[in-house]
């Protein structure tokens, strides 16, 4: 009897812990594609036709579709882009569609947290809508498929295919603007912040103080209103034994800090001036 009870107990524990692992009917898929200098991410589920008529039946014409299965399909852009020539801000959107036999509406919806379509459609959350032609493919796609192809440095086509239907929309990315900004920044040399950060590191790490002072001087030359940069230069000068220079620089930092209304830097500079002048 005791052995029987142990066997039943073991079976109950096994049953409570065991979980069946099986393929999902609409498996999840992710697309991560760099287009130019912009990341495009798409998350969606891939239902199968399973011998059914899809469009006009399983997916009715003229009604909002989640564009896949399960959760709404999500599309993310890391930069502001254009969709078929229309401006769309960077961010994550639910990608809804309204299929018809000869054309589809493609809808970018600001709320991407719905399971399927929203219970109450809010037109104010439509960030962008574009209408595209639906074409027939030469072969059937058993599973719903999204692809990013025909890429150049400046654009790409996002295609959606299922059964024998295919629709596409064009994503244009700001590659030239980002590249030119990078070139301009690089060719113009280090910024005031670059020099300030270098000076701060050299100073705090106990490296060559003359080099640190040179970096700090370049920083204040490029940003003559930066009281925090003058503060760093005064501290470096003081550590180099350049007391009169340190006091003069601290006085400049003090004046700028007063104009900026920064009480912390006002007090720090006043304390340092008092210390260095021996008053």
C-alpha positions as CSV (number, residue, x, y, z in Angstrom):
1,X,0.0,0.0,0.0
2,X,2.8,2.4,0.9
3,X,4.6,1.7,-2.4
4,X,1.3,2.3,-4.3
5,X,0.9,5.7,-2.6
6,X,4.4,6.7,-3.4
7,X,3.9,5.7,-7.1
8,X,0.7,7.8,-7.2
9,X,2.4,10.8,-5.6
10,X,5.3,10.6,-8.1
11,X,2.9,10.4,-11.0
12,X,1.1,13.5,-9.7
13,X,4.3,15.5,-9.4
14,X,5.4,14.5,-12.9
15,X,2.0,15.5,-14.3
16,X,2.2,18.9,-12.6
17,X,5.6,19.6,-13.9
18,X,5.4,18.2,-17.4
19,X,4.6,20.5,-20.3
20,X,3.9,19.5,-23.9
21,X,6.1,21.1,-26.5
22,X,4.6,21.3,-29.9
23,X,4.8,23.6,-33.0
24,X,2.7,26.7,-32.9
25,X,0.1,27.0,-35.7
26,X,1.3,30.5,-36.5
27,X,5.0,30.7,-35.5
28,X,6.5,34.0,-34.6
29,X,9.1,35.6,-36.9
30,X,11.4,38.6,-36.7
31,X,13.1,40.6,-39.4
32,X,16.1,42.8,-38.5
33,X,17.3,44.7,-41.6
34,X,19.7,47.6,-41.9
35,X,18.7,49.9,-44.7
36,X,21.4,52.4,-45.3
37,X,22.1,53.6,-41.7
38,X,18.5,52.9,-40.4
39,X,17.4,49.8,-38.6
40,X,14.1,48.3,-39.7
41,X,12.6,45.7,-37.3
42,X,9.5,43.7,-38.0
43,X,7.8,41.2,-35.6
44,X,4.9,39.1,-36.8
45,X,3.2,35.7,-36.8
46,X,2.9,33.5,-39.8
47,X,-0.4,31.7,-40.2
48,X,-0.8,29.0,-42.8
49,X,-3.5,28.6,-45.5
50,X,-4.0,24.9,-44.8
51,X,-6.1,24.5,-48.0
52,X,-8.4,27.4,-47.2
53,X,-9.2,30.3,-49.4
54,X,-7.4,33.2,-47.7
55,X,-8.3,36.6,-49.1
56,X,-12.0,37.3,-49.4
57,X,-12.7,34.4,-47.0
58,X,-10.4,33.7,-44.1
59,X,-9.3,37.4,-44.3
60,X,-12.3,39.3,-45.4
61,X,-12.0,42.1,-47.9
62,X,-12.6,45.7,-46.7
63,X,-12.0,45.0,-43.0
64,X,-9.0,45.9,-40.8
65,X,-6.6,42.9,-40.5
66,X,-3.9,42.4,-37.9
67,X,-1.5,41.5,-40.8
68,X,-0.6,38.1,-39.5
69,X,-1.9,36.2,-36.5
70,X,-1.9,36.5,-32.7
71,X,-0.5,39.9,-31.6
72,X,-0.6,42.8,-34.0
73,X,2.4,42.9,-36.4
74,X,4.9,45.5,-35.2
75,X,7.3,47.5,-37.3
76,X,10.1,49.7,-35.9
77,X,12.2,52.4,-37.6
78,X,15.3,53.9,-35.8
79,X,15.1,57.1,-37.8
80,X,12.4,59.3,-39.3
81,X,11.5,57.7,-42.7
82,X,9.2,58.1,-45.6
83,X,6.6,55.5,-46.6
84,X,5.7,55.8,-50.3
85,X,6.9,59.4,-50.1
86,X,5.0,60.3,-46.9
87,X,6.8,61.3,-43.7
88,X,6.7,59.0,-40.7
89,X,8.5,59.6,-37.4
90,X,10.9,57.0,-36.0
91,X,9.4,54.6,-33.5
92,X,7.3,51.4,-33.2
93,X,3.9,51.0,-35.0
94,X,1.3,48.3,-35.3
95,X,1.1,47.4,-39.0
96,X,-2.5,47.0,-39.9
97,X,-3.9,46.5,-43.4
98,X,-7.3,46.5,-45.2
99,X,-7.0,44.0,-48.0
100,X,-9.1,44.3,-51.2
101,X,-8.9,42.3,-54.3
102,X,-7.0,44.9,-56.3
103,X,-5.5,47.2,-53.6
104,X,-4.7,47.3,-49.9
105,X,-4.6,50.1,-47.4
106,X,-1.4,49.9,-45.3
107,X,-1.9,51.6,-41.9
108,X,0.8,52.6,-39.4
109,X,-1.0,52.7,-36.0
110,X,0.6,54.4,-32.9
111,X,-0.7,51.8,-30.4
112,X,1.3,48.6,-31.0
113,X,0.1,46.8,-27.8
114,X,-3.1,45.2,-29.1
115,X,-3.8,41.5,-29.4
116,X,-4.9,41.5,-33.0
117,X,-7.0,44.6,-33.9
118,X,-8.0,47.2,-31.3
119,X,-11.4,46.7,-29.6
120,X,-12.2,50.3,-30.5
121,X,-10.5,51.8,-33.5
122,X,-9.1,55.2,-32.9
123,X,-8.5,57.2,-36.1
124,X,-6.4,59.7,-34.2
125,X,-3.8,57.0,-33.6
126,X,-3.3,56.5,-37.4
127,X,0.2,57.9,-38.0
128,X,0.2,57.2,-41.7
129,X,-1.9,55.4,-44.3
130,X,-0.9,54.5,-47.8
131,X,-2.8,52.6,-50.6
132,X,-0.9,50.1,-52.7
133,X,-1.8,47.8,-55.6
134,X,-2.3,44.1,-55.0
135,X,-0.6,41.8,-57.6
136,X,-0.9,38.1,-58.2
137,X,2.1,35.9,-57.7
138,X,3.1,33.1,-60.1
139,X,3.0,30.6,-57.2
140,X,1.2,30.4,-53.9
141,X,2.7,31.2,-50.5
142,X,1.4,28.7,-48.0
143,X,2.4,30.8,-45.0
144,X,2.0,34.6,-44.6
145,X,5.4,36.1,-45.4
146,X,7.0,39.5,-45.0
147,X,10.3,40.4,-46.6
148,X,12.5,43.4,-47.0
149,X,14.3,43.5,-50.4
150,X,15.3,45.6,-53.4
151,X,17.5,47.6,-51.0
152,X,19.7,50.5,-51.9
153,X,21.5,52.9,-49.6
154,X,18.5,55.1,-49.6
155,X,15.4,52.8,-49.7
156,X,13.9,49.4,-49.6
157,X,10.7,47.6,-50.4
158,X,8.7,45.8,-47.7
159,X,6.7,43.0,-49.3
160,X,3.8,41.0,-47.8
161,X,2.8,37.8,-49.5
162,X,0.2,35.1,-48.8
163,X,-1.7,32.7,-51.0
164,X,-1.2,34.2,-54.5
165,X,-1.4,37.9,-53.4
166,X,1.5,40.3,-52.9
167,X,1.6,44.0,-51.8
168,X,4.6,46.2,-51.3
169,X,5.4,49.6,-49.9
170,X,8.6,51.7,-50.2
171,X,10.6,52.8,-47.2
172,X,13.0,55.7,-47.8
173,X,15.6,56.3,-45.2
174,X,17.8,59.4,-44.4
175,X,21.1,57.9,-45.3
176,X,22.6,60.9,-47.1
177,X,21.6,63.3,-44.3
178,X,23.2,61.1,-41.6
179,X,26.3,60.4,-43.7
180,X,26.9,64.1,-44.4
181,X,26.4,65.0,-40.8
182,X,28.9,62.3,-39.8
183,X,31.4,63.6,-42.4
184,X,31.0,67.2,-41.3
185,X,31.4,66.3,-37.6
186,X,34.5,64.2,-38.3
187,X,36.2,66.6,-40.7
188,X,35.6,69.6,-38.4
189,X,37.7,67.9,-35.6
190,X,37.0,67.4,-31.9
191,X,34.2,69.4,-30.3
192,X,34.5,71.5,-27.1
193,X,33.0,68.5,-25.2
194,X,35.6,66.2,-26.7
195,X,38.4,68.4,-25.4
196,X,36.6,68.9,-22.0
197,X,36.1,65.1,-21.6
198,X,39.8,64.4,-22.5
199,X,41.0,67.1,-20.0
200,X,38.8,65.7,-17.3
201,X,40.0,62.2,-17.8
202,X,43.7,63.3,-17.9
203,X,43.2,65.3,-14.7
204,X,41.2,62.7,-12.7
205,X,43.4,59.8,-13.8
206,X,46.6,61.6,-12.8
207,X,48.0,61.7,-16.3
208,X,50.1,64.6,-17.7
209,X,48.6,67.8,-16.4
210,X,50.2,70.0,-19.1
211,X,48.3,67.9,-21.7
212,X,45.2,68.2,-19.6
213,X,45.5,72.0,-19.4
214,X,46.0,72.2,-23.2
215,X,42.8,70.2,-23.8
216,X,40.9,72.4,-21.2
217,X,42.1,75.6,-22.9
218,X,40.9,74.4,-26.3
219,X,37.5,73.5,-24.7
220,X,37.0,77.0,-23.2
221,X,38.1,78.7,-26.4
222,X,35.4,76.7,-28.3
223,X,32.8,77.3,-25.6
224,X,33.5,80.6,-23.8
225,X,30.3,80.5,-21.8
226,X,30.8,77.0,-20.3
227,X,31.4,77.8,-16.6
228,X,32.0,74.1,-15.8
229,X,34.8,73.9,-18.4
230,X,36.5,77.0,-16.9
231,X,36.1,75.3,-13.5
232,X,38.0,72.3,-14.7
233,X,40.8,74.4,-16.2
234,X,41.2,76.3,-12.9
235,X,41.6,73.1,-11.0
236,X,44.2,71.8,-13.4
237,X,46.1,75.1,-13.2
238,X,46.0,75.0,-9.4
239,X,47.4,71.4,-9.4
240,X,50.2,72.7,-11.7
241,X,51.1,75.4,-9.2
242,X,49.8,78.2,-11.4
243,X,47.9,79.8,-8.6
244,X,47.3,83.3,-10.0
245,X,46.1,81.8,-13.3
246,X,43.9,79.4,-11.4
247,X,42.3,82.3,-9.5
248,X,41.7,84.3,-12.6
249,X,40.1,81.3,-14.4
250,X,38.0,80.6,-11.3
251,X,36.8,84.2,-11.3
252,X,35.7,83.8,-15.0
253,X,33.9,80.5,-14.1
254,X,32.3,82.3,-11.1
255,X,31.0,85.1,-13.2
256,X,29.6,82.8,-15.8
257,X,28.0,80.6,-13.2
258,X,26.2,83.6,-11.6
259,X,24.8,84.5,-15.0
260,X,23.6,80.9,-15.5
261,X,22.1,80.8,-12.0
262,X,24.1,77.8,-11.0
263,X,24.5,78.1,-7.2
264,X,26.7,75.0,-6.9
265,X,29.4,76.3,-9.2
266,X,29.2,79.7,-7.6
267,X,29.9,78.3,-4.2
268,X,32.7,75.9,-5.5
269,X,34.5,78.8,-7.3
270,X,34.1,81.1,-4.3
271,X,35.6,78.5,-2.0
272,X,38.5,77.8,-4.4
273,X,39.3,81.5,-4.8
274,X,39.3,81.9,-1.0
275,X,41.5,78.9,-0.6
276,X,44.0,79.7,-3.4
277,X,44.3,83.4,-2.4
278,X,44.8,82.6,1.3
279,X,42.0,84.8,2.4
